[in-house]
Structure formats: structure tokens, C-alpha cells
Amino acid sequence: GCALPLVPRPAAALSAGEARALVDRAVAEVNQVIASGASQGAMLRDFERIFRTYADVPTIARSVLGPPARTASRAQLNAFTEAFQDYFSNKYGRRFREFVGGTITVTDARAVRSFFEVISTVNLRGSSPFELRWLVSDGSGRTLFFNLIIEGVNLMISERNEIGAMLEARGGNIDALTQHLRSLG
């Protein structure tokens, strides 16, 4: 509930088909990367490019930072967003690397409140399929995803908890948090 004010509001023009098309393109690129046989470093760079292209990184970064985002200076927020992008891309790029030999298939799209939810299925070798939901909006002026829900785990909430703990460990200092994220990314 706390993150809803930070969730982009879509323009009335966005449709389920457009939301699905965005996710179809992102999934095609992810599938291409996981099937490429590239080195881990190359795959992580590709996943960062995909994240930068298809995700509403500023909205995600503000949301996971939580209330401190409202009092941060523009420079602090920009630096945090850049560091968060690297951190998030590397963290989840490693997770997507586990998908080598598998596929992601988009199965449905539907309107949910002020955004669209695009549902996909992840099939990995030796594992039961699981659901990956993409939350998509055009509230930032472009159609982008602003959250992922993997097997029922809301990544925005999970990251908000993790980033909040990191911030608290640094006495609420956003600049120290940004430096820490850079060291992890």
C-alpha cells in the first residue's frame, strides 16, 4: 500500500496488447541471452541493457528507497538510481542466468487498477514451471515494467525491505547507501 503513490499512473491509451508487446520483446531478449552461451560477464551486461530498456528504473528506485526518496536531493536520487540499476541488474541477472536451458513464455495480459499485469511462465530444466508476472504502465511517458512478481514474491517489496535495512545500517545516509550499492554492483 505504501508503494502505490510511487507507482506510475498510465495514460488511458495503454492497452493490454501494448503491455504484452513490451513484455514479449523483453522476454525474447532474455531468452536470447540465456540461450547464447555467453560468459557470465557478457550475460550480466546484456541483462543490465534489458533492464535499462524495458524497466522504469527511476520509479523502481524511488519506490525501493521509500520515504527517504521524498527528502533526497535530485543529485542524491540520480546517484542512487544509477547505483541501484547496477546492483539490481547484477543481482537479478545472476538469477536469470539460472534460467540457462529454459524458456519464458508470455501467456496473458490484463488490466489491474491503474496498470497492466502480464503473466508469463518460466520453464526450467529439471524444475516445475513457475509464474513470472510483469507489472506494466506508461505513467512515465513510455510503456515500461515497474515491478516483477516471481513465484508470488513481489520484487519491489522485497527490495524495499533489503534497501531499507542497508539504509538503516548506514544511519539513514543515502550517500553512504549509494556507495555501498556501487560496491555490490
Contacts in CASP RR format, 6 or more apart in sequence:
PFRMAT RR
TARGET T0000
AUTHOR 0000-0000-0000
METHOD contacts of the structure
MODEL  1
GCALPLVPRPAAALSAGEARALVDRAVAEVNQVIASGASQGAMLRDFERI
FRTYADVPTIARSVLGPPARTASRAQLNAFTEAFQDYFSNKYGRRFREFV
GGTITVTDARAVRSFFEVISTVNLRGSSPFELRWLVSDGSGRTLFFNLII
EGVNLMISERNEIGAMLEARGGNIDALTQHLRSLG
2 66 0 8 1.000
3 63 0 8 1.000
3 66 0 8 1.000
3 156 0 8 1.000
3 157 0 8 1.000
3 160 0 8 1.000
6 59 0 8 1.000
6 62 0 8 1.000
6 63 0 8 1.000
6 66 0 8 1.000
6 69 0 8 1.000
7 59 0 8 1.000
7 63 0 8 1.000
7 114 0 8 1.000
7 115 0 8 1.000
7 135 0 8 1.000
7 137 0 8 1.000
7 146 0 8 1.000
7 147 0 8 1.000
8 56 0 8 1.000
8 59 0 8 1.000
8 115 0 8 1.000
8 137 0 8 1.000
8 138 0 8 1.000
8 139 0 8 1.000
8 140 0 8 1.000
8 144 0 8 1.000
8 146 0 8 1.000
9 114 0 8 1.000
9 137 0 8 1.000
9 139 0 8 1.000
10 114 0 8 1.000
10 115 0 8 1.000
10 116 0 8 1.000
10 137 0 8 1.000
10 138 0 8 1.000
10 139 0 8 1.000
11 138 0 8 1.000
11 139 0 8 1.000
11 141 0 8 1.000
13 138 0 8 1.000
14 116 0 8 1.000
14 136 0 8 1.000
14 137 0 8 1.000
14 138 0 8 1.000
14 143 0 8 1.000
16 109 0 8 1.000
16 110 0 8 1.000
16 111 0 8 1.000
16 116 0 8 1.000
17 109 0 8 1.000
18 138 0 8 1.000
18 143 0 8 1.000
19 109 0 8 1.000
19 116 0 8 1.000
19 118 0 8 1.000
19 134 0 8 1.000
19 136 0 8 1.000
19 143 0 8 1.000
20 106 0 8 1.000
20 109 0 8 1.000
20 116 0 8 1.000
20 118 0 8 1.000
22 54 0 8 1.000
22 118 0 8 1.000
22 136 0 8 1.000
22 143 0 8 1.000
22 144 0 8 1.000
22 145 0 8 1.000
23 54 0 8 1.000
23 106 0 8 1.000
23 109 0 8 1.000
23 118 0 8 1.000
23 120 0 8 1.000
23 134 0 8 1.000
23 136 0 8 1.000
23 145 0 8 1.000
24 106 0 8 1.000
25 54 0 8 1.000
26 50 0 8 1.000
26 53 0 8 1.000
26 54 0 8 1.000
26 134 0 8 1.000
26 145 0 8 1.000
27 104 0 8 1.000
27 105 0 8 1.000
27 106 0 8 1.000
27 120 0 8 1.000
29 46 0 8 1.000
29 50 0 8 1.000
29 53 0 8 1.000
29 54 0 8 1.000
30 47 0 8 1.000
30 50 0 8 1.000
30 96 0 8 1.000
30 99 0 8 1.000
30 104 0 8 1.000
31 103 0 8 1.000
31 104 0 8 1.000
33 43 0 8 1.000
33 46 0 8 1.000
33 47 0 8 1.000
33 50 0 8 1.000
33 96 0 8 1.000
34 43 0 8 1.000
34 96 0 8 1.000
34 97 0 8 1.000
34 99 0 8 1.000
34 100 0 8 1.000
34 101 0 8 1.000
34 102 0 8 1.000
35 100 0 8 1.000
35 101 0 8 1.000
36 42 0 8 1.000
36 43 0 8 1.000
36 46 0 8 1.000
37 43 0 8 1.000
37 100 0 8 1.000
38 46 0 8 1.000
40 94 0 8 1.000
40 97 0 8 1.000
43 93 0 8 1.000
43 96 0 8 1.000
43 97 0 8 1.000
44 89 0 8 1.000
44 90 0 8 1.000
44 93 0 8 1.000
44 94 0 8 1.000
44 97 0 8 1.000
47 89 0 8 1.000
47 92 0 8 1.000
47 93 0 8 1.000
47 96 0 8 1.000
47 97 0 8 1.000
48 85 0 8 1.000
48 86 0 8 1.000
48 89 0 8 1.000
48 90 0 8 1.000
48 93 0 8 1.000
51 57 0 8 1.000
51 85 0 8 1.000
51 88 0 8 1.000
51 89 0 8 1.000
51 92 0 8 1.000
52 85 0 8 1.000
52 89 0 8 1.000
54 144 0 8 1.000
54 145 0 8 1.000
55 144 0 8 1.000
55 145 0 8 1.000
55 146 0 8 1.000
56 137 0 8 1.000
56 139 0 8 1.000
56 140 0 8 1.000
56 142 0 8 1.000
56 144 0 8 1.000
56 145 0 8 1.000
56 146 0 8 1.000
57 81 0 8 1.000
57 84 0 8 1.000
57 85 0 8 1.000
58 81 0 8 1.000
58 140 0 8 1.000
59 140 0 8 1.000
59 144 0 8 1.000
59 146 0 8 1.000
60 84 0 8 1.000
60 88 0 8 1.000
60 146 0 8 1.000
60 147 0 8 1.000
60 156 0 8 1.000
60 159 0 8 1.000
61 69 0 8 1.000
61 77 0 8 1.000
61 80 0 8 1.000
61 81 0 8 1.000
61 84 0 8 1.000
61 85 0 8 1.000
62 69 0 8 1.000
62 77 0 8 1.000
62 81 0 8 1.000
63 69 0 8 1.000
63 146 0 8 1.000
63 156 0 8 1.000
63 160 0 8 1.000
64 84 0 8 1.000
64 156 0 8 1.000
64 159 0 8 1.000
64 160 0 8 1.000
64 163 0 8 1.000
65 72 0 8 1.000
65 77 0 8 1.000
65 80 0 8 1.000
65 84 0 8 1.000
65 160 0 8 1.000
65 163 0 8 1.000
65 164 0 8 1.000
65 167 0 8 1.000
65 174 0 8 1.000
66 160 0 8 1.000
66 164 0 8 1.000
68 167 0 8 1.000
68 172 0 8 1.000
68 174 0 8 1.000
69 77 0 8 1.000
72 80 0 8 1.000
72 174 0 8 1.000
76 174 0 8 1.000
76 175 0 8 1.000
76 178 0 8 1.000
79 175 0 8 1.000
79 178 0 8 1.000
80 174 0 8 1.000
80 177 0 8 1.000
80 178 0 8 1.000
80 181 0 8 1.000
83 178 0 8 1.000
83 179 0 8 1.000
83 181 0 8 1.000
83 182 0 8 1.000
83 185 0 8 1.000
84 163 0 8 1.000
84 181 0 8 1.000
86 181 0 8 1.000
86 182 0 8 1.000
86 185 0 8 1.000
87 181 0 8 1.000
87 182 0 8 1.000
87 184 0 8 1.000
87 185 0 8 1.000
88 159 0 8 1.000
89 185 0 8 1.000
90 184 0 8 1.000
90 185 0 8 1.000
91 184 0 8 1.000
91 185 0 8 1.000
92 155 0 8 1.000
98 124 0 8 1.000
99 122 0 8 1.000
99 124 0 8 1.000
101 124 0 8 1.000
101 125 0 8 1.000
102 122 0 8 1.000
102 123 0 8 1.000
102 124 0 8 1.000
102 125 0 8 1.000
103 122 0 8 1.000
103 123 0 8 1.000
104 120 0 8 1.000
104 121 0 8 1.000
104 122 0 8 1.000
104 123 0 8 1.000
104 132 0 8 1.000
105 120 0 8 1.000
105 121 0 8 1.000
105 123 0 8 1.000
106 118 0 8 1.000
106 119 0 8 1.000
106 120 0 8 1.000
107 119 0 8 1.000
107 120 0 8 1.000
107 121 0 8 1.000
108 118 0 8 1.000
108 119 0 8 1.000
109 116 0 8 1.000
109 117 0 8 1.000
109 118 0 8 1.000
109 119 0 8 1.000
110 116 0 8 1.000
110 117 0 8 1.000
110 119 0 8 1.000
111 117 0 8 1.000
112 135 0 8 1.000
114 137 0 8 1.000
115 135 0 8 1.000
115 136 0 8 1.000
115 137 0 8 1.000
115 146 0 8 1.000
116 135 0 8 1.000
116 136 0 8 1.000
116 137 0 8 1.000
117 133 0 8 1.000
117 134 0 8 1.000
117 135 0 8 1.000
117 136 0 8 1.000
118 133 0 8 1.000
118 134 0 8 1.000
118 136 0 8 1.000
118 145 0 8 1.000
119 131 0 8 1.000
119 132 0 8 1.000
119 133 0 8 1.000
119 134 0 8 1.000
120 131 0 8 1.000
120 132 0 8 1.000
120 133 0 8 1.000
120 134 0 8 1.000
121 129 0 8 1.000
121 130 0 8 1.000
121 131 0 8 1.000
121 132 0 8 1.000
122 129 0 8 1.000
122 130 0 8 1.000
122 131 0 8 1.000
122 132 0 8 1.000
123 129 0 8 1.000
130 150 0 8 1.000
130 151 0 8 1.000
131 149 0 8 1.000
131 150 0 8 1.000
131 151 0 8 1.000
131 152 0 8 1.000
132 148 0 8 1.000
132 149 0 8 1.000
132 150 0 8 1.000
132 151 0 8 1.000
133 148 0 8 1.000
133 149 0 8 1.000
133 150 0 8 1.000
133 152 0 8 1.000
134 145 0 8 1.000
134 147 0 8 1.000
134 148 0 8 1.000
135 145 0 8 1.000
135 146 0 8 1.000
135 147 0 8 1.000
135 148 0 8 1.000
135 149 0 8 1.000
136 143 0 8 1.000
136 144 0 8 1.000
136 145 0 8 1.000
136 146 0 8 1.000
137 143 0 8 1.000
137 144 0 8 1.000
137 146 0 8 1.000
138 144 0 8 1.000
146 156 0 8 1.000
147 154 0 8 1.000
147 155 0 8 1.000
147 156 0 8 1.000
148 155 0 8 1.000
149 155 0 8 1.000
163 177 0 8 1.000
166 177 0 8 1.000
166 180 0 8 1.000
166 181 0 8 1.000
167 173 0 8 1.000
167 174 0 8 1.000
167 177 0 8 1.000
170 176 0 8 1.000
170 177 0 8 1.000
170 180 0 8 1.000
END
